[in-house]
Amino acid sequence: MTTERVYTIPLRDVKNVPRSIRAPRAVRFVKEFLQKHMKSEEIIIDSSINEKIWERGIQKIPSKIKVKAVKNDKGKVEATLDSN
């Protein structure tokens, strides 16, 4: 049985860190958010999420990002950028 959910992850709290580390911190924040909400340790983030966060450089991250997370039977979560 697979579980599929769409999350809008707020990244505004990440903007309170120094500008030079915002994008890497945002990627880690997305991973931590999914670990907490999907209750899984094994999270695989698709390159489309990474590219969306890094789109405008290291300093100007988006304020929120929409992600589709799919958890398979073994507890592995794969996250992709939601197109809607």
C-alpha positions as CSV (number, residue, x, y, z in Angstrom):
1,M,0.0,0.0,0.0
2,T,1.5,3.3,-1.1
3,T,0.7,6.7,0.5
4,E,0.7,9.7,-1.7
5,R,0.4,13.3,-0.3
6,V,0.9,16.8,-1.6
7,Y,2.5,19.3,0.8
8,T,3.1,23.0,0.6
9,I,6.3,23.5,2.5
10,P,6.8,27.0,3.9
11,L,10.5,28.1,3.5
12,R,10.1,31.5,5.1
13,D,11.8,30.4,8.4
14,V,14.9,29.5,6.3
15,K,15.2,33.1,5.3
16,N,16.3,33.9,8.9
17,V,19.7,32.4,8.3
18,P,22.7,34.2,6.6
19,R,22.2,34.7,2.9
20,S,25.2,32.6,1.9
21,I,23.7,29.4,3.3
22,R,19.9,29.7,2.4
23,A,19.6,27.3,-0.5
24,P,21.5,24.4,1.1
25,R,19.6,25.0,4.4
26,A,16.3,25.0,2.5
27,V,17.1,21.6,0.9
28,R,17.8,20.2,4.4
29,F,14.6,21.8,5.7
30,V,12.5,20.0,3.0
31,K,14.1,16.7,3.9
32,E,13.4,17.2,7.6
33,F,9.9,18.3,7.0
34,L,9.1,15.2,5.0
35,Q,10.8,13.0,7.6
36,K,8.5,14.5,10.3
37,H,5.3,14.4,8.3
38,M,5.7,11.1,6.4
39,K,7.3,9.4,9.4
40,S,10.2,7.9,7.5
41,E,13.9,8.1,7.8
42,E,14.7,7.3,4.2
43,I,13.8,10.4,2.0
44,I,14.8,10.8,-1.7
45,I,14.5,14.3,-3.0
46,D,14.1,14.6,-6.8
47,S,16.4,17.0,-8.7
48,S,13.4,19.1,-9.7
49,I,13.0,20.2,-6.1
50,N,16.7,21.0,-5.8
51,E,16.6,23.0,-9.1
52,K,13.5,25.0,-8.0
53,I,15.2,26.0,-4.7
54,W,18.4,27.0,-6.5
55,E,16.6,28.6,-9.4
56,R,17.4,32.2,-8.3
57,G,20.7,31.4,-6.7
58,I,21.9,30.7,-3.1
59,Q,20.4,33.8,-1.6
60,K,16.9,34.1,-3.1
61,I,15.0,31.0,-2.2
62,P,11.2,30.7,-2.9
63,S,9.0,31.5,0.1
64,K,7.2,28.1,-0.3
65,I,7.4,25.0,-2.4
66,K,4.7,22.5,-3.4
67,V,5.9,18.9,-3.2
68,K,4.3,15.5,-3.9
69,A,5.6,12.8,-1.6
70,V,5.0,9.0,-2.3
71,K,5.7,6.5,0.5
72,N,6.1,2.9,-0.7
73,D,5.6,-0.4,1.3
74,K,9.1,-0.4,2.6
75,G,8.9,3.0,4.1
76,K,10.9,4.8,1.5
77,V,9.7,8.3,0.5
78,E,10.3,9.8,-2.9
79,A,9.5,13.5,-3.3
80,T,9.0,15.4,-6.5
81,L,8.0,18.9,-7.4
82,D,4.2,19.1,-7.8
83,S,3.2,20.4,-11.2
84,N,-0.3,21.8,-10.2
